[in-house]
């Protein structure tokens, strides 16, 4: 049986952090052995919140290096830039005729972004970015989309657009299913619900051991645990959340020792830093090799775009034929 196909992507904003790994990359690496995977560098999507383009290419290369260093295999998972496949824009234009402004305004993720980024006037492209996402997914006949729970509304919009197109013009697209990421989010070092570079509360996949240690030293913990012997509440401590992910074998004991006051925050953070650094060490090693061989990284992009273009052209040929504009 042929493998089902998935499409995943990220906006190129530079080097990635451990939240990106936990929320997406880890799942992609696992799924590339189970699915036919395509991975999109969503450079057009950057424009929805930032019109400057000077850093997009450099950020693309930085992100691609992190993808490769983390374990994405270009032989299994073509990686490519959205802007280099013109069919993304063409299908986006067609799909934008199949959805109302009112439907897009109900998108909860958009409301969250507008609030978090203090956006006063939402541009058309930002309002319509789930439509571009639908084009990204359906252009490659994506049957499943690996997402966190916060992205499920986007997949539902994609399903609605696929249904509308098929009903209007004839069957081309399968309605994709969301593949939920088990550990969707890591809190930021400042205690914010989301790790984000714009908030400066991240541990990067490219951070060295000393940097990780220094960052964790400043991490927010339980405000009621002031002294070592004070009983702690690990359920509200972000450092314990990191232990659950990067130090699962000791998490139960750490929880017990925190609650009893046996384990102080300083020691807890040092142990957590040690485990995160153990996780990051092989990624850092691979990253250094990739940084020293940028020609290879750029070749990965070129080859991925060749493979993606073949699929995109085939899909758009079907779309035009069904619409009688081929």
C-alpha positions as CSV (number, residue, x, y, z in Angstrom):
1,X,0.0,0.0,0.0
2,X,1.2,3.5,-0.8
3,X,2.0,5.7,2.2
4,X,-0.4,8.5,3.0
5,X,1.0,12.0,2.4
6,X,1.5,14.8,4.9
7,X,2.4,18.4,4.5
8,X,4.0,20.3,7.4
9,X,5.6,23.8,7.5
10,X,7.1,26.6,9.5
11,X,7.6,30.3,8.9
12,X,11.4,31.0,8.5
13,X,12.2,33.2,11.4
14,X,15.7,32.0,12.0
15,X,17.1,29.5,14.5
16,X,14.6,27.2,16.2
17,X,14.1,26.6,19.9
18,X,13.2,23.5,21.9
19,X,9.5,24.5,21.8
20,X,9.7,24.1,18.0
21,X,11.2,20.7,18.4
22,X,8.7,19.4,21.0
23,X,5.7,21.0,19.2
24,X,6.5,20.0,15.7
25,X,10.0,18.7,14.7
26,X,10.1,15.7,16.9
27,X,6.8,14.5,15.4
28,X,7.9,15.2,11.8
29,X,11.0,13.1,12.3
30,X,8.9,10.2,13.5
31,X,6.3,10.6,10.9
32,X,8.7,10.7,7.9
33,X,9.2,6.9,8.3
34,X,5.4,6.3,8.3
35,X,4.2,8.8,5.7
36,X,5.3,10.4,2.5
37,X,6.3,13.8,3.9
38,X,6.7,17.2,2.4
39,X,8.1,20.1,4.5
40,X,7.3,23.7,3.6
41,X,9.4,26.7,4.4
42,X,6.5,29.2,4.5
43,X,8.3,32.4,3.5
44,X,5.2,34.1,2.1
45,X,3.5,33.6,5.5
46,X,6.2,35.8,7.1
47,X,4.7,38.8,5.3
48,X,1.4,38.4,7.2
49,X,3.1,40.0,10.3
50,X,6.3,41.6,8.9
51,X,6.7,43.2,5.5
52,X,10.6,43.3,5.7
53,X,12.2,40.7,3.5
54,X,15.9,41.3,4.0
55,X,16.4,38.4,6.4
56,X,14.1,35.8,5.0
57,X,16.7,33.9,3.0
58,X,19.3,33.8,5.9
59,X,16.5,32.8,8.3
60,X,15.5,30.1,5.8
61,X,19.0,28.6,5.8
62,X,19.2,28.8,9.6
63,X,15.9,27.0,10.0
64,X,16.8,24.4,7.4
65,X,20.0,23.6,9.2
66,X,18.0,23.1,12.4
67,X,15.7,20.8,10.6
68,X,18.5,18.7,9.2
69,X,20.5,18.7,12.4
70,X,17.4,17.5,14.3
71,X,17.0,14.5,12.0
72,X,14.8,15.4,9.0
73,X,16.0,13.3,6.1
74,X,15.9,15.1,2.7
75,X,15.6,11.7,0.9
76,X,12.4,11.0,2.8
77,X,11.2,14.5,3.3
78,X,11.6,17.1,0.5
79,X,12.1,20.6,2.0
80,X,11.3,23.6,-0.1
81,X,10.4,27.3,-0.1
82,X,6.8,28.3,-0.7
83,X,7.8,31.3,-2.8
84,X,9.7,29.1,-5.3
85,X,6.6,27.1,-6.3
86,X,4.3,29.5,-8.1
87,X,1.3,27.2,-7.8
88,X,0.9,28.1,-4.1
89,X,-0.1,31.6,-5.1
90,X,-2.3,30.4,-7.9
91,X,-4.3,27.9,-5.8
92,X,-4.5,30.5,-2.9
93,X,-6.2,32.9,-5.4
94,X,-8.8,30.3,-6.4
95,X,-9.4,29.2,-2.8
96,X,-9.9,32.8,-1.7
97,X,-13.1,32.7,-3.8
98,X,-14.5,29.8,-1.8
99,X,-14.6,31.3,1.7
100,X,-16.2,34.3,3.3
101,X,-14.6,37.1,5.3
102,X,-17.0,36.3,8.3
103,X,-15.7,32.7,8.4
104,X,-12.1,33.8,8.5
105,X,-12.8,36.4,11.2
106,X,-14.1,33.5,13.5
107,X,-10.6,31.8,13.4
108,X,-9.5,31.7,17.1
109,X,-5.8,31.5,16.2
110,X,-6.1,34.8,14.3
111,X,-7.7,36.5,17.3
112,X,-4.9,35.2,19.5
113,X,-2.2,36.6,17.2
114,X,-3.9,40.0,16.9
115,X,-4.0,40.1,20.7
116,X,-0.5,38.9,21.4
117,X,1.1,41.1,18.7
118,X,-1.1,44.2,19.5
119,X,-2.2,44.4,15.8
120,X,-4.6,47.3,15.3
121,X,-5.4,46.9,11.6
122,X,-5.4,43.3,10.3
123,X,-4.2,43.2,6.6
124,X,-6.0,41.1,4.1
125,X,-3.1,38.6,3.8
126,X,-3.1,38.0,7.6
127,X,-6.9,37.5,7.7
128,X,-6.6,35.1,4.7
129,X,-3.5,33.2,5.8
130,X,-5.5,30.0,6.6
131,X,-6.6,30.1,3.0
132,X,-2.9,30.1,1.9
133,X,-2.3,27.3,4.4
134,X,-5.1,25.4,2.7
135,X,-3.4,25.9,-0.6
136,X,-0.1,24.7,0.9
137,X,-1.6,21.5,2.2
138,X,-4.0,20.6,-0.7
139,X,-1.5,21.4,-3.4
140,X,0.4,18.3,-2.3
141,X,-2.8,16.3,-1.8
142,X,-2.0,16.2,1.9
143,X,-4.1,13.5,3.7
144,X,-3.0,14.4,7.2
145,X,-1.5,17.5,8.8
146,X,0.7,17.2,12.0
147,X,-0.4,20.1,14.3
148,X,-0.8,21.1,17.8
149,X,-4.3,21.7,19.2
150,X,-4.1,25.4,18.5
151,X,-3.8,24.7,14.8
152,X,-6.8,22.4,14.5
153,X,-9.1,25.3,13.4
154,X,-6.8,25.8,10.4
155,X,-7.1,22.2,9.3
156,X,-10.9,22.6,9.6
157,X,-10.8,25.6,7.3
158,X,-8.7,23.5,4.9
159,X,-11.3,20.7,5.0
160,X,-14.1,23.2,4.3
161,X,-12.3,24.6,1.3
162,X,-11.6,21.1,-0.1
163,X,-15.2,20.2,0.3
164,X,-16.4,23.4,-1.4
165,X,-14.1,23.0,-4.3
166,X,-15.0,19.3,-4.8
167,X,-18.7,20.1,-4.7
168,X,-18.4,23.0,-7.0
169,X,-16.0,21.7,-9.7
170,X,-15.5,17.9,-9.1
171,X,-13.4,15.8,-6.9
172,X,-9.7,16.7,-6.7
173,X,-8.9,17.0,-3.0
174,X,-9.1,14.7,0.0
175,X,-10.2,16.4,3.2
176,X,-7.0,16.1,5.4
177,X,-7.1,14.9,9.0
178,X,-5.2,16.6,11.8
179,X,-2.4,14.5,13.4
180,X,-2.2,15.9,16.9
181,X,1.2,16.4,18.5
182,X,1.3,14.8,22.0
183,X,3.4,17.4,23.7
184,X,2.2,20.5,21.9
185,X,3.7,23.4,23.8
186,X,6.6,24.2,26.1
187,X,6.1,27.2,28.4
188,X,8.7,30.0,28.0
189,X,11.5,30.6,30.6
190,X,9.6,33.6,31.8
191,X,6.5,31.6,32.7
192,X,4.6,32.7,29.6
193,X,2.3,30.0,28.2
194,X,4.3,29.9,25.0
195,X,8.0,29.8,24.2
196,X,8.6,32.5,21.6
197,X,11.7,34.3,20.3
198,X,9.8,37.5,20.1
199,X,9.3,37.3,23.9
200,X,13.0,36.3,24.5
201,X,12.0,33.3,26.6
202,X,13.6,30.5,24.6
203,X,16.3,27.8,24.7
204,X,17.6,27.5,21.2
205,X,18.5,24.2,19.5
206,X,21.8,25.9,18.8
207,X,22.5,27.1,22.4
208,X,25.7,25.7,23.9
209,X,25.8,24.0,27.3
210,X,26.8,27.1,29.3
211,X,24.1,29.2,27.6
212,X,21.4,26.7,28.5
213,X,22.7,26.6,32.1
214,X,22.6,30.4,32.4
215,X,19.1,30.6,30.8
216,X,17.7,28.0,33.1
217,X,19.2,29.7,36.1
218,X,16.9,32.7,35.5
219,X,13.8,30.6,34.7
220,X,10.6,31.4,36.7
221,X,9.6,28.8,39.3
222,X,7.0,28.4,42.0
223,X,6.9,31.9,43.7
224,X,6.0,30.3,47.0
225,X,9.1,28.1,47.1
226,X,11.6,30.7,48.3
227,X,14.0,28.6,50.3
228,X,15.2,25.0,49.5
229,X,13.1,23.4,52.3
230,X,9.9,25.1,51.3
231,X,7.4,22.6,49.7
232,X,7.0,23.3,46.0
233,X,4.2,22.9,43.5
234,X,5.7,21.2,40.5
235,X,2.3,21.4,38.6
236,X,2.8,25.1,38.2
237,X,6.6,25.1,37.6
238,X,7.8,25.3,34.1
239,X,11.2,23.7,35.0
240,X,9.2,20.6,36.0
241,X,7.5,20.7,32.6
242,X,10.9,20.6,31.0
243,X,11.9,17.6,33.3
244,X,8.8,15.8,32.1
245,X,9.9,16.1,28.5
246,X,13.7,15.9,28.7
247,X,14.2,13.9,32.0
248,X,11.1,11.6,32.2
249,X,12.9,8.8,34.0
250,X,13.5,11.1,37.0
251,X,10.4,13.2,36.8
252,X,8.4,11.2,39.4
253,X,11.2,11.5,42.0
254,X,11.8,15.1,41.2
255,X,8.1,15.8,41.7
256,X,8.1,14.0,45.1
257,X,11.3,15.7,46.3
258,X,10.0,19.2,45.2
259,X,6.8,18.7,47.1
260,X,8.6,17.6,50.3
261,X,11.2,20.3,50.1
262,X,14.1,17.9,49.7
263,X,15.0,19.3,46.3
264,X,15.7,23.0,46.0
265,X,15.2,25.1,42.8
266,X,18.9,25.6,42.1
267,X,19.7,21.9,42.1
268,X,16.5,21.2,40.1
269,X,17.5,23.7,37.4
270,X,21.0,22.4,37.2
271,X,19.8,18.8,36.7
272,X,17.3,20.0,34.1
273,X,20.1,21.9,32.3
274,X,22.2,18.8,32.3
275,X,19.4,16.7,30.7
276,X,18.6,19.4,28.0
277,X,22.3,19.6,27.2
278,X,22.5,15.9,26.7
279,X,19.6,16.1,24.3
280,X,21.1,19.0,22.4
281,X,24.7,17.7,22.2
282,X,24.2,15.5,19.0
283,X,22.1,18.3,17.3
284,X,24.9,20.8,18.0
285,X,27.5,18.4,16.6
286,X,25.5,17.9,13.4
287,X,24.8,21.6,13.2
288,X,28.5,22.5,13.1
289,X,29.1,20.1,10.2
290,X,26.2,21.6,8.3
291,X,27.3,25.2,8.9
292,X,30.7,24.2,7.5
293,X,29.0,22.7,4.4
294,X,26.4,25.3,3.3
295,X,26.6,24.2,-0.3
296,X,25.0,20.9,0.8
297,X,22.3,22.7,2.7
298,X,21.5,24.8,-0.4
299,X,21.4,21.7,-2.5
300,X,18.9,20.1,-0.2
301,X,16.6,23.1,-0.9
302,X,17.1,23.0,-4.6
303,X,16.4,19.3,-4.8
304,X,13.4,19.6,-2.6
305,X,12.0,22.3,-4.7
306,X,12.4,20.2,-7.9
307,X,10.4,17.4,-6.3
308,X,7.7,19.7,-4.9
309,X,7.3,21.4,-8.2
310,X,6.4,18.2,-10.0
311,X,3.6,17.4,-7.6
312,X,2.4,21.0,-7.5
313,X,2.2,21.3,-11.3
314,X,0.2,18.0,-11.5
315,X,-2.3,19.2,-8.9
316,X,-2.8,22.5,-10.6
317,X,-3.3,20.7,-14.0
318,X,-6.2,18.7,-12.4
319,X,-7.6,21.9,-10.8
320,X,-7.6,23.8,-14.1
321,X,-9.2,20.8,-15.9
322,X,-12.0,20.5,-13.4
323,X,-12.6,24.3,-13.6
324,X,-12.6,24.2,-17.4
325,X,-9.8,26.7,-17.5
326,X,-7.0,24.3,-18.4
